Amino acid sequence: MDQNTLEEQSKQATRERVTATPQGVVRTALVVLALCFTLAVLGRGLSESFTVFLKPISENFGWDRAQVVSIYSLTWLVSGLTAPLVGRLFDHSGPRIVYALGLLLLGSAFLIASHAQSLWQFQLSIGLCVGIGVAFIGNVPNSILLGRWFGPKLPTAMAVVYSAMGGGVLALLPASQLLIDHLGWRETYQLFGFAALGLLVPLMLLPWRLFASGSPQIAKKTDPDFVDHGWTLPSAMRHHAFWALFSTFFFTAVGMYAIAAQIVAYLIDAGFPPLQAATAWGFSGIVLVFGMLGVSALDGLIGRRPSVLLSYAISILGIFLLWLLQYSANFLLLTGFVVCFGSMMGSRGPLITATAMKIFGGKRVGTIYGTISIGSGLGSAFGSWSGGLIHDATHGYNALLAFALASVVLGMIPFLVVPALRR
């Protein structure tokens, strides 16, 4: 018996000991959940921090809003297009490689951006590399990994991880503004780069074989209502539910990111000081946690479709309050906007994810869900880019907000008319 075989047997024995009791399984599942949450906080926070960098970079180089926002748009376009590749790589190579590549790309991207002198260099680093890096530590690998540990409780687990978007915004937006004020935007990017690369070593030392193995109980236990219909990507793409979920992801992302990309700049233009604007939008991270968990809890109480539609109604109210802010920059309206719009920013994600995995469950669910997620990336890119163009063309925000409102309404229509999503 060779050394490799002995090592494999030893690792297998360790996994069996760790998951031999229900307490061990729960403990490991919570560790995996905490890890996914932490990676999501890092990825989302670093990517959304660009909303704080937008003004200083624009002023440094004299670029118009559409040019600078194109960097942010490219981030989400690439992130969405990369999602199916992430699902396939996860199945082939496991979570260790996927997450490590994500951190490597993020760290390298920010170090390159700290020396950028032209628009294409920002598009290559912050746009392309950060977009791929976020996809590699984002919702697609997290949902696959958590599905192995939480099974039917995946919507709740994903609600916790999706709330990381708020945690990342809360932690890194005000911190980014403070660092930019004291160090400058180039030095802040350098700090981000070194921090991401520094996390590679502890990440690689984690017990990934154990994490990737999943819960023995879930592996043995199946949902009595589940039937594996042998879905493949081509067969899923011929089903109306695939395109309904895709369009929901796309139009919702268009509406939300048309606004999100320029939120800090909007609040500054409305009369709020830069740090206050960044901090206010950062506090959306707190309400987002309650929004995520609240909508997921309502899913079990009143059903998925009413929960999703209610979340859209609250988002629409948030857009209306944001429109009022440009005419009356007061704390009450700002608080109302942050609570309504911020709490629903991505709150539908866990339910849409769970819906996709329920409809298309089977061996290819990672690839299918990853492809559906392209809609979110395309929508985020198109929304933020279009928002920049609309702002430059109108020199204001009214047309931009009308565009965002119409897109959000289009995003909720599939849950009103598509049979598979009305159940």
VOGU-3710 file (C-alpha; in Angstrom, 3 decimals, decimal comma):
1> mdqntleeqs> 0,000/0,000/0,000  1,620/3,279/-1,132  1,859/6,515/0,822  -0,869/8,271/-1,179  -3,351/5,502/-0,422  -2,532/5,672/3,286  -3,010/9,444/3,294  -6,360/9,120/1,510  -7,557/6,521/3,982  -6,469/8,738/6,853
11> kqatrervta> -8,383/11,700/5,410  -11,454/9,527/4,841  -11,297/8,329/8,435  -11,050/11,938/9,623  -14,128/12,897/7,610  -16,058/9,977/9,018  -15,119/10,931/12,579  -16,087/14,580/12,055  -19,484/13,702/10,568  -20,131/10,626/12,710
21> tpqgvvrtal> -22,588/12,482/14,955  -25,409/14,934/14,227  -23,547/17,533/16,285  -20,468/17,082/14,100  -22,500/17,492/10,939  -24,199/20,661/12,220  -20,882/22,106/13,374  -19,231/21,475/10,003  -22,253/22,834/8,119  -22,094/26,059/10,130
31> vvlalcftla> -18,360/26,368/9,446  -19,042/25,994/5,710  -21,818/28,591/5,961  -19,501/31,017/7,773  -16,792/30,475/5,164  -19,173/31,116/2,260  -20,497/34,207/4,026  -16,969/35,560/4,576  -15,957/35,017/0,947  -19,181/36,623/-0,238
41> vlgrglsesf> -18,586/39,641/2,025  -15,104/40,023/0,586  -16,128/39,612/-3,044  -19,212/41,775/-2,897  -17,650/44,443/-0,721  -14,569/44,810/-2,920  -16,616/44,950/-6,116  -19,206/47,405/-4,761  -16,459/49,641/-3,377  -16,078/51,001/-6,906
51> tvflkpisen> -19,124/53,196/-6,255  -16,909/55,140/-3,826  -13,939/55,226/-6,226  -16,114/56,511/-9,090  -15,879/60,230/-8,293  -12,146/60,438/-7,423  -11,153/58,412/-10,503  -13,433/60,493/-12,726  -12,042/63,749/-11,347  -8,439/62,497/-11,518
61> fgwdraqvvs> -8,620/61,716/-15,244  -11,406/64,084/-16,340  -13,574/61,246/-17,674  -17,336/61,546/-17,983  -19,720/59,398/-15,968  -20,435/56,866/-18,735  -16,723/56,156/-19,253  -16,080/55,490/-15,579  -19,281/53,493/-15,082  -18,254/51,270/-18,010
71> iysltwlvsg> -15,635/49,779/-15,668  -18,321/48,814/-13,141  -20,568/47,536/-15,942  -17,812/45,287/-17,268  -17,310/43,824/-13,782  -20,869/42,507/-13,649  -21,011/41,532/-17,310  -17,936/39,339/-16,944  -19,136/37,997/-13,584  -22,399/36,856/-15,136
81> ltaplvgrlf> -20,813/35,343/-18,236  -18,316/33,456/-16,080  -20,989/31,813/-13,906  -21,476/28,641/-16,032  -17,699/28,135/-16,213  -17,503/28,403/-12,428  -20,159/25,705/-12,033  -18,310/23,322/-14,349  -14,923/24,019/-12,760  -16,419/23,464/-9,300
91> dhsgprivya> -17,710/20,036/-10,366  -14,384/19,135/-11,972  -11,762/20,573/-9,584  -13,596/21,247/-6,320  -14,018/24,327/-4,145  -10,359/24,789/-3,138  -9,228/25,594/-6,693  -12,265/27,738/-7,475  -12,018/29,929/-4,370  -8,223/30,213/-4,562
101> lgllllgsaf> -8,386/31,405/-8,167  -10,979/33,984/-7,109  -8,756/35,501/-4,420  -5,718/35,423/-6,719  -7,586/37,324/-9,424  -8,992/39,888/-6,994  -5,633/40,599/-5,371  -3,833/40,913/-8,691  -6,569/43,115/-10,143  -6,385/45,728/-7,398
111> liashaqslw> -2,584/45,862/-7,511  -2,733/46,449/-11,273  -5,459/49,104/-10,865  -3,328/51,011/-8,367  -0,899/51,785/-11,234  -3,472/52,260/-14,023  -3,152/55,337/-16,217  -5,768/54,774/-18,920  -9,359/53,584/-19,172  -8,532/50,231/-20,772
121> qfqlsiglcv> -6,234/49,376/-17,870  -9,100/49,926/-15,400  -11,414/47,899/-17,627  -8,887/45,050/-17,708  -8,204/45,032/-13,954  -11,327/46,260/-12,138  -13,652/45,234/-14,958  -12,393/41,901/-16,282  -10,290/40,458/-13,447  -12,496/41,601/-10,568
131> gigvafignv> -15,569/40,346/-12,446  -14,089/36,871/-12,849  -12,741/36,896/-9,298  -16,148/37,781/-7,832  -17,776/34,957/-9,817  -15,200/32,490/-8,462  -16,004/33,305/-4,820  -19,655/34,240/-5,349  -23,146/32,804/-5,361  -22,705/29,963/-7,862
141> pnsillgrwf> -19,960/28,051/-5,983  -21,516/28,992/-2,643  -24,935/27,651/-3,619  -23,472/24,360/-4,866  -21,351/23,867/-1,749  -24,122/24,847/0,672  -26,582/22,592/-1,125  -24,435/19,629/-0,054  -24,789/20,601/3,611  -28,218/22,189/3,936
151> gpklptamav> -30,372/20,346/1,374  -33,997/21,513/1,718  -32,865/24,333/4,013  -30,790/25,861/1,215  -33,037/28,980/0,849  -32,327/29,951/4,470  -28,601/29,279/4,090  -28,484/31,261/0,854  -30,368/34,130/2,503  -27,553/34,344/5,043
161> vysamgggvl> -24,926/34,301/2,291  -26,813/36,764/0,096  -26,932/39,117/3,070  -23,145/39,203/2,751  -23,746/41,723/-0,009  -25,001/44,040/2,690  -22,189/43,104/5,049  -19,619/43,850/2,397  -21,218/47,181/1,540  -21,506/48,125/5,206
171> allpasqlli> -17,902/47,237/5,999  -16,034/48,354/2,910  -17,826/51,420/1,532  -17,255/53,731/4,527  -13,812/52,156/5,010  -12,979/52,830/1,366  -14,013/56,473/1,673  -11,902/56,929/4,808  -8,888/55,272/3,180  -9,276/57,367/0,034
181> dhlgwretyq> -9,491/60,546/2,127  -6,339/59,681/4,104  -4,228/57,667/1,627  -5,583/58,325/-1,861  -7,407/55,981/-4,201  -4,256/54,362/-5,636  -2,878/53,465/-2,210  -6,297/52,124/-1,184  -6,343/49,820/-4,192  -2,863/48,587/-3,247
191> lfgfaalgll> -4,063/47,817/0,260  -7,037/45,873/-1,110  -4,758/43,887/-3,393  -2,323/42,841/-0,676  -5,195/41,947/1,677  -6,829/39,623/-0,883  -3,541/37,900/-1,715  -2,730/37,553/1,982  -5,892/35,502/2,508  -4,747/32,866/0,007
201> vplmllpwrl> -2,516/31,020/2,481  -5,125/30,393/5,216  -7,687/29,553/2,523  -5,491/26,822/1,043  -4,925/25,245/4,480  -8,628/24,619/5,161  -9,960/20,994/5,127  -11,527/21,243/1,691  -11,995/17,493/1,215  -14,247/17,476/4,254
211> fasgspqiak> -16,107/20,614/3,153  -16,658/19,267/-0,379  -17,911/15,868/0,828  -21,201/17,258/2,132  -23,511/16,015/4,844  -23,932/12,216/4,984  -27,552/12,682/6,013  -28,332/14,788/2,948  -26,478/12,369/0,693  -28,641/9,498/2,035
221> ktdpdfvdhg> -31,898/11,415/2,370  -33,839/12,638/-0,638  -36,789/14,969/-0,919  -39,903/12,760/-1,352  -41,297/15,278/-3,847  -38,109/15,386/-5,918  -37,890/13,609/-9,256  -34,698/13,819/-11,289  -35,937/14,392/-14,830  -32,422/14,222/-16,231
231> wtlpsamrhh> -32,228/17,917/-17,028  -29,406/19,046/-19,279  -28,624/22,614/-20,260  -30,182/22,265/-23,765  -33,379/20,688/-22,375  -33,619/23,321/-19,629  -33,257/26,085/-22,201  -36,303/24,735/-24,001  -38,424/25,124/-20,852  -40,312/28,374/-20,267
241> afwalfstff> -39,223/28,499/-16,600  -35,575/28,826/-17,641  -36,199/32,017/-19,586  -38,631/33,335/-16,996  -35,966/33,072/-14,295  -33,345/34,466/-16,684  -35,505/37,517/-17,483  -36,301/38,075/-13,806  -32,597/38,112/-13,016  -31,875/40,364/-16,021
251> ftavgmyaia> -34,514/43,084/-15,653  -34,273/43,241/-11,867  -30,509/43,681/-12,103  -30,928/46,372/-14,775  -33,198/48,402/-12,508  -31,250/47,960/-9,289  -27,777/48,523/-10,736  -28,762/51,492/-12,872  -29,189/53,159/-9,489  -26,608/51,340/-7,343
261> aqivaylida> -23,633/52,253/-9,525  -24,270/55,966/-8,944  -25,831/56,001/-5,487  -22,922/57,644/-3,657  -22,444/60,206/-6,439  -26,214/60,868/-6,468  -26,303/61,529/-2,724  -23,284/63,845/-2,963  -24,931/65,760/-5,794  -28,100/65,973/-3,681
271> gfpplqaata> -26,129/67,792/-0,990  -24,785/65,145/1,394  -21,049/65,184/2,352  -19,025/62,354/0,698  -18,371/60,373/3,888  -21,997/60,701/4,959  -23,165/59,558/1,516  -20,855/56,524/1,561  -21,815/55,665/5,138  -25,544/55,997/4,435
281> wgfsgivlvf> -25,337/53,598/1,511  -23,054/51,396/3,590  -25,801/51,102/6,203  -27,917/49,428/3,567  -25,826/46,437/4,577  -27,571/46,292/7,941  -31,115/46,507/6,580  -30,246/44,076/3,787  -29,638/41,325/6,346  -33,139/41,847/7,729
291> gmlgvsaldg> -34,562/42,080/4,213  -32,926/38,823/3,117  -33,988/36,880/6,190  -37,422/38,529/6,279  -38,307/37,671/2,686  -37,023/34,101/3,175  -39,128/33,781/6,349  -42,203/35,071/4,510  -41,588/32,391/1,884  -42,504/29,782/4,493
301> ligrrpsvll> -45,474/31,768/5,823  -47,303/33,199/2,817  -45,638/31,421/-0,112  -42,906/32,221/-2,603  -44,850/34,263/-5,132  -46,443/36,708/-2,624  -43,072/37,106/-0,875  -41,296/37,965/-4,120  -44,015/40,400/-5,239  -43,937/42,162/-1,866
311> syaisilgif> -40,183/42,622/-2,176  -40,670/44,273/-5,579  -43,276/46,641/-4,149  -40,835/47,739/-1,434  -38,086/48,284/-4,033  -40,431/50,494/-6,061  -41,211/52,570/-2,955  -37,456/52,960/-2,382  -36,971/54,335/-5,917  -39,749/56,860/-5,322
321> llwllqysan> -38,103/58,029/-2,071  -34,763/58,377/-3,869  -36,434/60,583/-6,487  -37,740/62,853/-3,715  -34,247/63,175/-2,179  -32,966/65,404/-4,986  -35,635/67,961/-4,078  -35,365/67,639/-0,300  -32,097/66,200/1,004  -33,290/65,348/4,495
331> fllltgfvvc> -32,437/62,526/6,863  -35,986/61,106/6,978  -36,161/60,513/3,222  -32,609/59,169/3,201  -33,479/56,687/5,945  -36,632/55,615/4,122  -34,702/55,062/0,899  -31,948/53,056/2,587  -34,487/50,889/4,421  -36,722/50,229/1,403
341> fgsmmgsrgp> -34,269/50,017/-1,477  -31,310/48,705/0,515  -33,240/45,960/2,302  -34,506/44,546/-0,996  -31,176/44,775/-2,890  -30,827/41,122/-3,792  -33,456/39,905/-1,319  -35,134/37,902/-4,074  -31,908/36,065/-4,906  -32,246/33,165/-2,423
351> litatamkif> -35,825/32,457/-3,491  -35,003/32,600/-7,202  -31,997/30,340/-6,589  -34,120/27,838/-4,670  -36,796/27,968/-7,391  -34,246/27,217/-10,104  -32,760/24,325/-8,139  -36,212/22,886/-7,434  -37,337/23,016/-11,056  -34,063/21,897/-12,630
361> ggkrvgtiyg> -32,683/19,729/-9,811  -30,333/16,943/-10,839  -26,759/16,282/-11,846  -26,532/19,349/-14,118  -28,164/21,858/-11,797  -24,886/23,741/-11,260  -24,411/24,357/-14,972  -28,088/25,225/-15,489  -28,221/27,627/-12,559  -24,906/29,159/-13,587
371> tisigsglgs> -26,313/29,844/-17,055  -29,479/31,374/-15,617  -27,220/33,596/-13,504  -25,830/35,100/-16,702  -29,028/37,142/-16,727  -28,010/38,853/-13,494  -24,546/39,689/-14,822  -25,857/40,994/-18,138  -28,523/43,030/-16,364  -26,071/44,512/-13,869
381> afgswsggli> -23,711/45,499/-16,675  -26,396/46,891/-18,967  -28,149/48,720/-16,140  -25,083/50,457/-14,757  -23,754/51,324/-18,237  -27,140/52,619/-19,396  -27,481/54,627/-16,191  -24,193/56,357/-16,911  -25,256/57,174/-20,469  -28,646/58,473/-19,337
391> hdathgynal> -27,014/60,695/-16,700  -24,564/62,155/-19,232  -27,302/62,712/-21,819  -29,781/64,389/-19,455  -27,356/65,888/-16,901  -29,726/64,725/-14,190  -31,306/61,710/-12,573  -35,043/61,796/-13,357  -34,793/59,844/-16,610  -32,398/57,419/-14,939
401> lafalasvvl> -34,854/56,737/-12,109  -37,732/56,267/-14,569  -35,603/53,757/-16,505  -34,785/51,889/-13,284  -38,430/51,827/-12,197  -39,610/50,403/-15,530  -36,928/47,711/-15,407  -37,867/46,613/-11,885  -41,512/46,307/-12,948  -40,445/44,142/-15,905
411> gmipflvvpa> -38,427/42,001/-13,496  -41,457/41,058/-11,429  -43,783/40,301/-14,374  -42,656/36,638/-14,745  -43,913/35,961/-11,206  -47,283/37,366/-12,277  -47,764/35,511/-15,555  -45,480/32,441/-15,828  -47,220/29,257/-14,583  -44,089/27,561/-13,196
421> lrr> -43,318/30,596/-11,027  -46,890/31,100/-9,805  -46,994/27,790/-7,950
//
